[in-house]
Amino acid sequence: MNKIIKTELIENYIKENNLTKIKFCKLCDISTKTLNLLLKNKVKIKIETLVKISKLTKISIDDFLGLKFPIPKKKA
C-alpha cells in the first residue's frame, strides 16, 4: 500500500517532544489503535483525524500529504 501521509513527520514530532504514543494520542484525541495503524500505513486517514494531528503538531496538511504549491511571484 502506498503511503497516504508522511508518517515520519508524526514520528519525528513524538520523538522531538519526548512524547509517548499514548500521550500524543490523548493530545490529539485519537485512539492509539488508529495511530498505530496509521504509522504502519494499514489504514486511510480520515480528514478529521488529520486535522487533529495537524493542529497539535502545527504541521500543515499540505506537508503531511506531500503537496507543494508554487509561490506566486510578486508583480513589479
Buried (B, 14 or more C-beta within 10 A) or exposed (E): EEEBBBBEBBEEBBEEEEBEBEEBBEBBEBEEEBBEBBBEBEBEBEEEBBEBBBEBBEBEEEBBBEEEEEEEEEEE
